[in-house]
Amino acid sequence: MNQMSTARATESNTQMVGERTTRISARKVNIYYGEKHAIKDLSIEIPDRSVSAFIGPSGCGKSTFLRAINRMNDTIEGCRLTGEVRLDDKNIYDKDVDVVQLRSHVGMVFQKPNPFPKSIFENVAYGPRIHGLAKNKTDLEEMVVASLKKAGLFEEVKDRLDAPGTGLSGGQQQRLCIARAIAVNPEVILMDEPCSALDPIATARIEELIDELRQNYCIVIVTHSMQQAARVSQLTAFFHLGTLVETGDTNSMFTNPRDKRTQDYITGRFG
């Protein structure tokens, strides 16, 4: 994965999406679950330091493609991918890619908060510890505190870091999972409907956090809420029946989509 960091610094390889540097690019990606063709000939460029939202009806392939960005689909029997998914100009499906290392660069936050059955501190310390990122206990503590602060959770839990992470509210648990994801210093954060199990107040807090985090990370979010996509993202991609119909600047996508299928979905004619 050092090649990814090297490529990131190579100006000659830099591409632009609008005025943003491309972080992830997919080229002619097809994904199959056995005989089912779930993603069909997908190509997309996803910019750095911004939020890209995947929208579309249930079963359209948006979560399948999201999971392909950190090879989570590798765990599904019978799933196979053709084409390329590149991070910093390195194909993450090359045989020499260490998947464990890849997932430290590309973090994942799931639909339902899933804290480990450990203390708040240990939830966040887990990644830095197993990846050997902390030199000593003091270093580890600093990483945990910094990650909780970035996730907007530290002030709420600083007096009970030894308490179980599972004892937090749903919104706090989701922010704990975000803190856990960013503790290993990723480059990309994937979020699969991170607010669908949360109440409106917790959802607003997560959306504020996403907006803050995009200053330093490439964030990709799958959401069923078009209002959420409009609020938090700068780029939107519309999926339908396994096909990426169109992508574009979020404001343009919601006000002037190019494809009739996008228009019909946004206006509620199907979905």
KEKE-3310 file (N, C-alpha, C; in steps of 0.2 Angstrom, whole numbers, plus 5000, padded with zeros to 4 digits):
npx = (5004:5011:5014:5002:5002:5014:5010:5000:5007:5013:5013:5012:5002:4991:4973:4959:4943:4931:4937:4943:4955:4956:4952:4948:4946:4936:4935:4927:4920:4913:4902:4898:4886:4887:4878:4871:4871:4877:4883:4885:4897:4903:4910:4919:4924:4930:4931:4944:4944:4930:4912:4905:4889:4880:4865:4849:4836:4831:4842:4849:4862:4871:4876:4883:4893:4900:4905:4914:4925:4933:4935:4926:4917:4924:4922:4911:4904:4906:4905:4912:4923:4926:4937:4944:4947:4954:4964:4973:4979:4983:4978:4967:4963:4974:4985:4995:4991:4988:4975:4971:4979:4974:4961:4964:4967:4955:4942:4927:4910:4895:4877:4870:4875:4889:4897:4912:4911:4917:4926:4924:4936:4944:4937:4941:4955:4958:4961:4973:4981:4982:4987:5000:5002:5004:5017:5019:5010:5006:5006:4996:4985:4984:4981:4968:4961:4962:4955:4942:4939:4939:4928:4918:4914:4921:4920:4908:4910:4922:4924:4921:4928:4931:4919:4907:4906:4894:4885:4881:4871:4861:4866:4878:4885:4886:4895:4905:4909:4913:4924:4932:4935:4942:4954:4964:4970:4964:4963:4951:4934:4921:4903:4889:4873:4873:4865:4852:4847:4845:4838:4831:4838:4851:4854:4856:4867:4877:4877:4883:4895:4900:4902:4912:4922:4925:4934:4947:4946:4942:4926:4913:4896:4882:4865:4848:4840:4836:4836:4846:4857:4858:4860:4873:4883:4895:4896:4885:4880:4869:4861:4854:4846:4858:4866:4876:4869:4871:4882:4887:4889:4882:4872:4868:4864:4852:4844:4845:4845:4853:4848:4832:4828:4835:4828:4815:4817:4821:4810:4801:4794:4797:4804)
npy = (4994:5005:5010:5017:5028:5034:5036:5045:5057:5060:5071:5070:5060:5065:5068:5078:5081:5091:5104:5096:5084:5068:5054:5040:5029:5020:5008:5001:4992:4976:4967:4951:4941:4925:4919:4931:4947:4960:4973:4983:4986:4998:5014:5027:5042:5047:5061:5068:5074:5077:5074:5061:5055:5040:5037:5029:5017:5003:4989:4992:4992:5001:4999:4987:4991:5001:4993:4986:4995:4994:4980:4972:4964:4953:4943:4937:4922:4917:4929:4939:4951:4960:4971:4987:4995:5009:5016:5030:5028:5015:4999:4991:4978:4971:4957:4958:4966:4969:4965:4968:4978:4987:4990:4997:5009:5012:5015:5009:5012:5006:5003:5000:5004:4997:4994:4987:4974:4980:4992:5010:5017:5005:5002:5012:5011:4999:4997:5005:4998:4984:4987:4992:5005:5014:5019:5018:5017:5030:5036:5029:5033:5046:5045:5039:5049:5060:5054:5053:5066:5071:5064:5071:5067:5066:5075:5071:5059:5058:5056:5043:5033:5020:5014:5003:5002:4999:5004:5016:5029:5027:5036:5041:5029:5027:5038:5034:5023:5029:5036:5025:5021:5031:5031:5024:5032:5033:5035:5036:5036:5025:5025:5017:5020:5028:5034:5028:5021:5030:5044:5060:5070:5064:5061:5073:5077:5068:5071:5084:5081:5073:5083:5091:5082:5080:5089:5083:5070:5058:5055:5043:5040:5030:5032:5032:5043:5057:5070:5070:5067:5079:5088:5084:5081:5084:5078:5068:5051:5042:5027:5013:4998:4991:4998:5012:5027:5041:5054:5068:5085:5089:5099:5102:5089:5088:5098:5099:5086:5075:5063:5054:5044:5048:5060:5055:5047:5057:5065:5057:5048:5035:5022)
npz = (5000:5001:4989:4985:4993:4988:4975:4977:4980:4968:4956:4942:4940:4944:4943:4939:4946:4942:4952:4961:4967:4960:4970:4970:4957:4946:4933:4921:4929:4933:4943:4950:4958:4959:4947:4945:4939:4946:4946:4932:4920:4926:4927:4936:4944:4959:4970:4980:4998:4999:4999:4992:4986:4984:4977:4974:4970:4981:4980:4969:4967:4974:4987:4985:4976:4984:4994:4987:4986:4997:4996:5003:4998:4996:5005:5003:4997:4980:4975:4962:4954:4939:4930:4935:4951:4957:4969:4973:4961:4961:4958:4968:4967:4963:4964:4973:4983:5000:5009:5022:5026:5016:5021:5032:5026:5020:5027:5035:5039:5045:5042:5054:5070:5076:5088:5096:5109:5120:5130:5128:5126:5122:5110:5101:5102:5097:5083:5080:5089:5084:5071:5075:5076:5087:5098:5111:5127:5130:5118:5112:5120:5116:5103:5104:5110:5101:5090:5095:5098:5085:5080:5087:5099:5111:5122:5127:5133:5140:5154:5156:5149:5151:5151:5144:5126:5120:5128:5125:5117:5102:5092:5098:5098:5084:5081:5089:5081:5070:5075:5078:5065:5060:5068:5063:5054:5041:5023:5015:5019:5020:5020:5024:5023:5035:5044:5045:5055:5065:5076:5071:5077:5081:5068:5062:5069:5065:5051:5052:5057:5046:5037:5043:5043:5029:5026:5027:5023:5010:5007:5005:5003:5005:5003:5006:5007:4998:5002:5012:5004:4996:5006:5012:5002:4988:4976:4967:4963:4953:4954:4945:4943:4944:4936:4933:4931:4930:4935:4944:4949:4964:4966:4953:4949:4956:4952:4938:4931:4919:4913:4910:4919:4931:4934:4935:4947:4957:4957:4963:4955:4954:4965)
capx = (5000:5015:5013:4996:5005:5018:5006:4996:5012:5015:5009:5010:4997:4985:4968:4954:4936:4930:4943:4946:4959:4953:4955:4946:4943:4934:4935:4923:4919:4907:4902:4893:4885:4886:4875:4868:4875:4874:4885:4887:4901:4903:4916:4917:4930:4928:4936:4947:4942:4923:4908:4901:4883:4877:4858:4845:4831:4834:4844:4851:4869:4875:4880:4888:4899:4903:4909:4920:4930:4938:4935:4922:4914:4928:4920:4904:4905:4903:4906:4918:4924:4931:4938:4948:4946:4960:4965:4979:4982:4985:4972:4966:4962:4980:4987:5000:4988:4987:4968:4970:4982:4969:4955:4966:4967:4948:4938:4920:4905:4889:4871:4868:4881:4892:4903:4914:4909:4923:4926:4924:4943:4946:4934:4945:4962:4959:4964:4980:4985:4983:4992:5006:5003:5006:5024:5018:5004:5005:5005:4990:4980:4984:4977:4961:4958:4961:4950:4936:4938:4937:4921:4914:4912:4926:4917:4902:4912:4929:4924:4919:4931:4931:4912:4906:4904:4887:4880:4880:4865:4863:4870:4884:4888:4888:4901:4911:4912:4917:4931:4936:4937:4948:4959:4970:4972:4963:4962:4944:4929:4915:4897:4883:4867:4875:4860:4846:4844:4845:4833:4833:4843:4857:4856:4859:4874:4881:4878:4887:4902:4902:4904:4918:4927:4927:4940:4953:4945:4938:4920:4908:4890:4876:4859:4841:4837:4839:4837:4853:4862:4858:4863:4880:4887:4896:4895:4880:4879:4863:4862:4847:4846:4865:4869:4877:4865:4874:4886:4888:4889:4875:4867:4866:4860:4845:4840:4845:4848:4853:4844:4825:4827:4837:4823:4809:4818:4822:4804:4797:4789:4798:4810)
capy = (5000:5011:5013:5021:5034:5037:5039:5051:5062:5060:5076:5068:5055:5069:5070:5082:5080:5098:5107:5092:5079:5061:5049:5034:5028:5013:5007:4995:4987:4972:4963:4946:4936:4919:4921:4938:4953:4965:4980:4982:4991:5005:5019:5033:5045:5050:5066:5068:5079:5079:5069:5058:5051:5035:5036:5025:5012:4997:4983:4995:4991:5006:4996:4982:4995:5004:4987:4984:5000:4991:4973:4969:4958:4947:4939:4934:4917:4917:4936:4941:4957:4962:4978:4990:5000:5011:5021:5033:5025:5008:4994:4988:4971:4967:4951:4960:4971:4967:4967:4970:4985:4991:4992:5002:5015:5013:5013:5008:5014:5002:5005:4999:5005:4990:4995:4980:4973:4982:4999:5015:5017:5000:5002:5016:5009:4992:4998:5007:4993:4979:4989:4994:5013:5017:5017:5016:5018:5037:5037:5026:5037:5052:5043:5038:5056:5064:5052:5054:5073:5072:5062:5075:5063:5066:5079:5067:5052:5059:5054:5036:5030:5013:5011:4999:5006:4997:5007:5023:5030:5025:5042:5041:5023:5028:5042:5029:5019:5034:5037:5019:5020:5036:5030:5021:5037:5031:5041:5036:5033:5023:5025:5013:5022:5028:5037:5025:5018:5036:5049:5066:5074:5061:5061:5080:5078:5064:5075:5090:5078:5072:5090:5093:5077:5080:5093:5080:5064:5057:5051:5040:5038:5027:5035:5032:5050:5062:5076:5070:5068:5086:5092:5083:5079:5088:5074:5063:5046:5039:5020:5010:4991:4989:5003:5019:5031:5047:5057:5075:5090:5088:5104:5101:5083:5088:5103:5098:5079:5074:5057:5054:5040:5051:5065:5052:5045:5062:5068:5052:5044:5028:5021)
capz = (5000:5001:4982:4985:4996:4983:4969:4979:4979:4961:4952:4935:4940:4947:4939:4943:4946:4944:4954:4966:4965:4960:4975:4968:4950:4944:4926:4918:4934:4933:4949:4950:4964:4956:4940:4945:4937:4951:4944:4925:4917:4929:4928:4940:4947:4966:4972:4987:5002:4998:5000:4986:4988:4980:4978:4970:4974:4984:4976:4963:4967:4977:4992:4982:4973:4990:4997:4982:4987:5002:4995:5008:4994:4996:5011:5000:4992:4974:4972:4958:4951:4934:4929:4940:4956:4959:4975:4972:4955:4962:4957:4974:4966:4961:4968:4978:4988:5007:5010:5029:5025:5012:5025:5036:5022:5017:5033:5034:5044:5043:5043:5061:5074:5078:5093:5099:5116:5124:5133:5124:5125:5118:5104:5097:5102:5094:5076:5081:5092:5079:5066:5077:5075:5093:5100:5118:5130:5130:5111:5110:5123:5112:5097:5105:5112:5095:5086:5099:5097:5078:5079:5090:5105:5117:5128:5130:5136:5143:5161:5156:5144:5153:5151:5138:5120:5119:5133:5123:5113:5095:5089:5101:5095:5077:5081:5091:5076:5066:5079:5077:5058:5058:5072:5060:5049:5034:5017:5013:5024:5017:5025:5021:5026:5042:5049:5044:5062:5070:5076:5067:5081:5080:5061:5061:5072:5060:5045:5054:5057:5039:5034:5046:5041:5022:5025:5028:5020:5004:5010:5000:5007:5002:5007:5003:5008:4993:5006:5015:4999:4994:5012:5014:4997:4983:4970:4967:4958:4953:4952:4944:4941:4943:4931:4935:4926:4929:4941:4943:4954:4968:4964:4946:4948:4959:4948:4931:4929:4912:4912:4913:4925:4937:4935:4938:4954:4961:4958:4966:4951:4956:4970)
cpx = (5004:5015:5008:4999:5009:5015:5002:5001:5014:5011:5007:5004:4990:4980:4963:4947:4933:4936:4946:4950:4955:4956:4954:4944:4941:4933:4932:4922:4912:4907:4896:4892:4883:4884:4872:4873:4873:4877:4888:4891:4902:4910:4914:4924:4927:4933:4938:4944:4935:4919:4904:4895:4881:4869:4855:4841:4835:4836:4847:4859:4874:4879:4885:4894:4903:4908:4915:4926:4935:4938:4931:4918:4918:4926:4913:4906:4902:4903:4912:4917:4928:4932:4943:4945:4952:4960:4972:4983:4985:4978:4972:4965:4968:4982:4991:4997:4986:4980:4967:4973:4977:4964:4957:4966:4960:4944:4930:4915:4898:4883:4869:4875:4883:4898:4905:4912:4915:4922:4926:4931:4945:4943:4939:4952:4963:4963:4972:4984:4987:4988:4998:5007:5005:5013:5024:5011:5001:5003:4998:4984:4979:4980:4970:4958:4957:4956:4943:4934:4936:4930:4916:4911:4915:4923:4911:4904:4919:4929:4922:4921:4932:4924:4911:4903:4896:4882:4878:4874:4867:4867:4877:4888:4890:4894:4907:4914:4915:4924:4935:4939:4943:4954:4965:4972:4971:4963:4955:4940:4923:4909:4891:4877:4868:4870:4853:4843:4844:4840:4835:4838:4850:4859:4859:4866:4879:4883:4883:4895:4905:4905:4911:4924:4929:4933:4946:4952:4941:4932:4915:4902:4885:4870:4853:4838:4840:4840:4844:4858:4863:4861:4871:4885:4889:4896:4890:4881:4873:4863:4854:4849:4853:4869:4870:4875:4869:4877:4886:4888:4882:4870:4864:4862:4853:4841:4840:4848:4848:4849:4837:4824:4829:4831:4817:4810:4818:4815:4799:4792:4791:4803:4807)
cpy = (5006:5014:5018:5028:5038:5040:5045:5058:5064:5065:5074:5063:5059:5070:5074:5080:5087:5101:5103:5086:5072:5057:5042:5034:5021:5013:5001:4990:4983:4968:4958:4942:4929:4921:4928:4943:4959:4972:4979:4988:4998:5008:5025:5036:5049:5055:5065:5074:5082:5073:5067:5054:5047:5035:5031:5020:5006:4992:4986:4994:4995:5003:4991:4986:4998:4999:4985:4989:4998:4983:4969:4963:4952:4941:4935:4929:4918:4924:4937:4948:4957:4969:4981:4995:5002:5016:5023:5030:5018:5004:4990:4980:4967:4962:4953:4965:4967:4969:4970:4978:4990:4994:4997:5009:5017:5011:5013:5009:5011:5006:5005:5000:4998:4991:4988:4980:4974:4989:5004:5016:5012:4999:5006:5014:5003:4993:5000:5002:4987:4981:4992:5001:5017:5015:5015:5018:5026:5039:5035:5030:5043:5051:5042:5045:5060:5061:5053:5062:5074:5069:5065:5071:5063:5069:5075:5061:5052:5056:5047:5032:5022:5010:5007:5003:5005:5000:5014:5023:5028:5030:5042:5035:5024:5033:5038:5025:5023:5035:5031:5019:5025:5036:5027:5025:5035:5037:5041:5033:5032:5023:5022:5015:5023:5031:5034:5023:5024:5040:5055:5070:5071:5061:5068:5081:5074:5068:5081:5087:5076:5078:5092:5088:5077:5085:5089:5073:5064:5053:5049:5038:5035:5030:5034:5039:5055:5068:5076:5070:5075:5090:5091:5082:5084:5085:5069:5058:5042:5032:5017:5003:4989:4993:5009:5024:5037:5049:5064:5079:5089:5093:5103:5094:5084:5094:5102:5091:5078:5068:5057:5050:5043:5056:5061:5049:5051:5065:5063:5048:5036:5028:5018)
cpz = (5000:4994:4981:4988:4991:4977:4971:4978:4972:4957:4945:4935:4942:4942:4943:4941:4947:4946:4960:4963:4965:4965:4973:4961:4949:4936:4924:4923:4933:4940:4949:4956:4960:4949:4940:4944:4940:4949:4937:4922:4919:4929:4931:4943:4953:4968:4979:4991:5000:4999:4994:4988:4983:4981:4973:4973:4977:4979:4969:4962:4970:4982:4990:4979:4979:4993:4993:4983:4992:5002:5001:5005:4994:5000:5008:4995:4986:4971:4968:4955:4945:4933:4934:4945:4959:4965:4974:4966:4956:4962:4964:4973:4963:4966:4974:4984:4995:5009:5017:5029:5021:5016:5030:5033:5020:5023:5031:5040:5041:5045:5050:5065:5077:5083:5095:5107:5121:5127:5127:5121:5120:5111:5099:5097:5098:5087:5077:5084:5087:5073:5068:5076:5081:5096:5108:5121:5129:5123:5109:5113:5119:5106:5098:5107:5106:5091:5089:5098:5089:5076:5083:5096:5111:5123:5131:5134:5139:5150:5161:5150:5145:5153:5144:5132:5119:5123:5131:5119:5106:5091:5091:5098:5088:5077:5084:5086:5071:5069:5078:5070:5057:5063:5069:5054:5042:5029:5015:5019:5020:5022:5021:5025:5034:5047:5048:5050:5067:5070:5072:5071:5080:5073:5059:5063:5067:5054:5046:5054:5050:5036:5036:5043:5034:5021:5024:5024:5014:5007:5005:5005:5003:5006:5003:5003:5003:4997:5009:5010:4997:5000:5012:5008:4992:4976:4971:4962:4959:4950:4950:4940:4939:4938:4934:4930:4925:4935:4939:4949:4957:4966:4957:4945:4951:4955:4941:4929:4921:4909:4914:4919:4931:4939:4938:4945:4959:4962:4961:4962:4952:4961:4976)
residu = (MET:ASN:GLN:MET:SER:THR:ALA:ARG:ALA:THR:GLU:SER:ASN:THR:GLN:MET:VAL:GLY:GLU:ARG:THR:THR:ARG:ILE:SER:ALA:ARG:LYS:VAL:ASN:ILE:TYR:TYR:GLY:GLU:LYS:HIS:ALA:ILE:LYS:ASP:LEU:SER:ILE:GLU:ILE:PRO:ASP:ARG:SER:VAL:SER:ALA:PHE:ILE:GLY:PRO:SER:GLY:CYS:GLY:LYS:SER:THR:PHE:LEU:ARG:ALA:ILE:ASN:ARG:MET:ASN:ASP:THR:ILE:GLU:GLY:CYS:ARG:LEU:THR:GLY:GLU:VAL:ARG:LEU:ASP:ASP:LYS:ASN:ILE:TYR:ASP:LYS:ASP:VAL:ASP:VAL:VAL:GLN:LEU:ARG:SER:HIS:VAL:GLY:MET:VAL:PHE:GLN:LYS:PRO:ASN:PRO:PHE:PRO:LYS:SER:ILE:PHE:GLU:ASN:VAL:ALA:TYR:GLY:PRO:ARG:ILE:HIS:GLY:LEU:ALA:LYS:ASN:LYS:THR:ASP:LEU:GLU:GLU:MET:VAL:VAL:ALA:SER:LEU:LYS:LYS:ALA:GLY:LEU:PHE:GLU:GLU:VAL:LYS:ASP:ARG:LEU:ASP:ALA:PRO:GLY:THR:GLY:LEU:SER:GLY:GLY:GLN:GLN:GLN:ARG:LEU:CYS:ILE:ALA:ARG:ALA:ILE:ALA:VAL:ASN:PRO:GLU:VAL:ILE:LEU:MET:ASP:GLU:PRO:CYS:SER:ALA:LEU:ASP:PRO:ILE:ALA:THR:ALA:ARG:ILE:GLU:GLU:LEU:ILE:ASP:GLU:LEU:ARG:GLN:ASN:TYR:CYS:ILE:VAL:ILE:VAL:THR:HIS:SER:MET:GLN:GLN:ALA:ALA:ARG:VAL:SER:GLN:LEU:THR:ALA:PHE:PHE:HIS:LEU:GLY:THR:LEU:VAL:GLU:THR:GLY:ASP:THR:ASN:SER:MET:PHE:THR:ASN:PRO:ARG:ASP:LYS:ARG:THR:GLN:ASP:TYR:ILE:THR:GLY:ARG:PHE:GLY)
# end
